[in-house]
Amino acid sequence: MIVKASQRSGATALADHLMNDRDNDHVEVIDIDGFMADDLHGAFKEAHAISKATQCKQFLFSVSLNPPEHAVATDDDFRDAADRVANAVGLTDQPRAIVVHEKNGRRHAHAVWSRIDADELKAINLPHFKNKLRDVSRDLFLDHGWALPDGLATYGNKSPLNFTLEECQQAKRQNLDPREIKQVFQDAWNRSDGQTSFKNALEERGY
């Protein structure tokens, strides 16, 4: 899944946006955990109210979870993805809501956490969350067997033989995930109609 996130304020505006059924064929709240309220607007207002005891303005952490175009993700897939996000950025056990949108047969989800630690009455810092979520996104693609997009592939789906010096140095600092190597070989095989074309396809990727 492509995972994108932002720190936000505007509890009512965000709830309105996520519950918008004019631009979506179907909208469903599949989880509201850790809030006293049992509806999205109430939950986000609750987070806002608690944030007033702190100096934090962007008290919500909003994440979109987008599977590849032809993939079908279940509610449990979205819950699993949200759990991984929380573990990666340090929001485990924080109040959370998950909303699933469906349009033209495609499903994606939005997960939103309160950043405010209600016991300590302070905001949870989220350093380098974009880099952490890139790793989460990559693992989700590999675990589901979805083809890695160029932006998530270790070498950007390029042959390391064609790297610039900077790209080469970066590649040396990374270790290829065996699941990604397997995916490269499977993709090469699927694109080939014989031994020669299979060999050429692997050579394009530096094998």
C-alpha positions in Angstrom: 0.0 0.0 0.0 1.1 3.5 -0.6 1.1 5.2 2.8 0.9 9.0 3.1 0.6 10.9 6.3 0.3 14.4 7.8 -0.1 16.0 11.2 -3.3 17.9 11.3 -5.6 20.2 13.3 -9.2 20.8 12.3 -11.2 18.0 13.9 -14.6 18.8 12.4 -13.2 19.5 8.9 -11.3 16.2 8.9 -14.3 14.2 10.1 -16.5 15.9 7.5 -14.0 15.1 4.8 -13.7 11.4 5.8 -17.4 10.9 6.1 -18.1 12.5 2.7 -20.4 10.1 0.8 -20.9 12.5 -2.2 -17.5 11.7 -3.6 -17.5 8.0 -2.6 -19.8 5.2 -3.4 -19.5 3.8 0.1 -18.1 5.1 3.4 -17.7 2.9 6.5 -16.1 3.5 9.9 -14.5 0.1 10.7 -12.7 1.1 13.9 -13.0 3.6 16.7 -10.7 2.6 19.5 -9.6 4.4 22.6 -12.2 7.2 22.4 -15.2 7.6 24.6 -17.2 8.8 21.6 -18.5 6.1 19.2 -18.7 8.4 16.2 -16.0 10.0 14.1 -17.0 13.6 14.8 -17.2 13.0 18.5 -13.9 11.2 18.6 -12.0 14.0 16.8 -13.7 16.7 19.0 -12.6 14.6 22.0 -9.0 14.7 20.8 -9.2 18.4 20.2 -10.6 19.0 23.7 -7.7 17.0 25.3 -5.2 18.9 23.1 -6.2 22.2 24.7 -4.4 21.2 27.8 -1.2 21.2 25.8 0.4 23.6 23.3 0.0 21.2 20.4 -1.9 22.6 17.4 -1.7 19.6 15.1 -3.1 17.1 17.5 -4.2 14.5 14.9 -2.0 12.2 12.7 -3.9 11.3 9.5 -2.7 8.5 7.2 -4.1 7.3 3.9 -3.7 3.6 2.9 -3.9 3.0 -0.8 -3.6 -0.5 -2.3 -2.4 -0.9 -5.9 -5.0 -0.2 -8.6 -6.0 -3.8 -9.2 -5.5 -5.1 -5.7 -8.4 -5.8 -3.2 -7.6 -5.0 0.4 -9.9 -6.3 3.2 -10.8 -4.5 6.4 -8.3 -6.7 8.2 -5.6 -5.7 5.7 -6.3 -2.1 6.5 -6.3 -2.8 10.3 -3.0 -4.6 9.9 -1.5 -1.7 7.9 -2.7 0.8 10.6 -1.1 -1.4 13.3 2.2 -1.3 11.4 2.0 2.4 11.0 1.4 2.9 14.8 4.3 0.6 15.7 6.6 2.4 13.3 5.9 6.0 14.5 5.3 5.4 18.2 1.5 5.7 18.3 0.7 2.2 19.6 -2.2 2.3 22.1 -3.1 5.8 21.1 -6.8 6.4 20.3 -7.4 5.6 16.6 -10.2 5.6 14.0 -10.2 3.9 10.6 -12.5 4.8 7.7 -12.8 2.9 4.5 -13.8 4.5 1.2 -15.0 2.7 -1.9 -15.4 4.3 -5.3 -15.8 2.5 -8.6 -15.0 -0.8 -7.0 -11.7 0.4 -5.5 -11.2 0.6 -1.8 -8.8 2.7 0.3 -8.7 3.7 3.9 -7.8 6.5 6.2 -6.5 6.0 9.7 -6.3 8.8 12.2 -4.7 8.9 15.6 -4.7 11.4 18.5 -1.2 12.5 19.1 -1.9 13.6 22.7 -0.8 11.3 25.5 -3.8 11.7 27.9 -1.8 10.6 30.9 1.2 12.9 30.3 -0.9 15.6 28.7 1.7 16.2 26.0 2.0 15.5 22.3 3.8 12.5 21.0 6.7 13.6 18.8 6.8 11.9 15.4 10.4 12.3 14.1 11.2 11.2 10.5 7.7 9.7 10.1 7.9 9.9 6.3 11.0 7.7 6.1 9.5 5.3 8.6 6.2 5.0 6.6 8.1 4.5 3.4 9.5 1.3 5.0 6.1 0.3 6.2 4.7 0.8 2.7 7.5 -1.2 1.1 6.9 -4.1 3.5 3.2 -4.1 2.8 3.8 -4.4 -0.9 6.3 -7.3 -0.5 4.2 -9.1 2.1 1.1 -9.0 -0.1 3.1 -9.9 -3.2 2.3 -6.7 -5.0 4.8 -5.3 -7.6 6.9 -2.7 -6.0 6.5 0.8 -7.6 9.7 2.5 -8.7 9.6 4.8 -5.7 9.8 1.9 -3.2 12.1 -0.5 -5.0 15.5 -0.6 -3.5 17.2 0.4 -6.8 14.2 2.2 -8.2 13.8 -0.8 -10.6 17.0 0.2 -12.3 20.0 -1.9 -13.0 22.8 -1.1 -10.5 25.2 -1.2 -13.5 23.8 2.1 -14.6 24.1 3.9 -11.3 25.6 7.3 -10.7 28.3 7.4 -8.1 25.8 8.7 -5.5 23.3 6.0 -6.3 26.0 3.4 -6.1 27.1 4.5 -2.7 23.5 4.5 -1.5 23.0 1.0 -2.8 26.1 -0.2 -0.9 24.4 0.9 2.3 21.3 -1.1 1.6 20.7 -4.9 1.6 18.3 -6.3 -0.9 15.3 -8.0 0.7 15.0 -11.6 -0.5 11.3 -11.0 -1.3 12.3 -8.2 -3.6 14.9 -10.4 -5.4 12.2 -13.1 -5.8 9.8 -10.4 -7.2 12.5 -9.3 -9.8 12.9 -12.9 -11.0 9.2 -13.5 -11.2 8.6 -10.3 -13.1 11.4 -11.1 -15.6 9.9 -14.6 -16.1 6.4 -13.3 -16.7 7.7 -10.8 -19.3 9.7 -13.5 -21.1 8.8 -15.9 -23.9 11.9 -18.0 -23.7 15.4 -18.4 -22.2 17.0 -15.6 -24.2 14.4 -13.0 -23.3 14.4 -14.1 -19.7 18.2 -13.7 -19.6 17.9 -10.2 -21.2 15.2 -9.2 -18.7 17.4 -10.2 -15.8 20.4 -8.4 -17.3 18.3 -5.2 -17.4 18.0 -5.4 -13.6 21.7 -6.0 -13.1 21.6 -9.8 -12.8 
